[in-house]
């Protein structure tokens, strides 16, 4: 059964408020995209993003209204992406032991090093909103939100596929790893694209953008490696 949030899906979060303020004011004057000097005594201005359907507006920094909008799509994405990332990290650890090609081992190391910290970031996001955090050893399907109209946890390897990967060695392992991780990444990209489209949280939006860009690039790299084996 999909997880039912322990409280309503909207609520104040000090961490998200601070993050929103950092997003709004973090650009330097060199960037020029979010801050500009106004003439007279008005002082510097920042761009206040509007709510869905509303236009952005220029306001005084002291009048910035931090946003803490988030919805079930955001929660579903983060809860599903934690076990999704965890499996990728597990696959990367297997590659460190069994991969033959140094390029495969290096790529796997990069994937593991990138996704492990992201799990902690996602867990913190859920904790700040008093939402359940997936734990190691839990069945990934527990957090499948497809019955609520969201994407399923896409691209995951089955237990049998993970067992086969763990038993493989050398070039056979390299090929199985690359094929499995390409599929895994494609699933993550598809989930991220839906969350980017239907979610509301600024921080989750940054997560989806990073997953989409990083894993799309890694897919291309893995395809190239697979063709060379």
Secondary structure, DSSP 4 states (H G I P E B T S, - for coil): -PPPPSS-S----HHHHHHHHHHHH-S-TTT-SSEEE-STT--EEEEEPPPTT---EEEEGGG--------HHHHHHHHHHHHHHHHHHHHHHHHHHHB-SHHHHHHHHHHHHHHHHHHHHHHHHHHHTT-PPP-TTS-GGGG--GGGTSPP-TTPPPHHHHHHHHH--HHHHHHHHHHHHHHHHHHHHHHHHHHHHH---HHHHHHHHHHHHHHHHHHHHHHHHHHH-
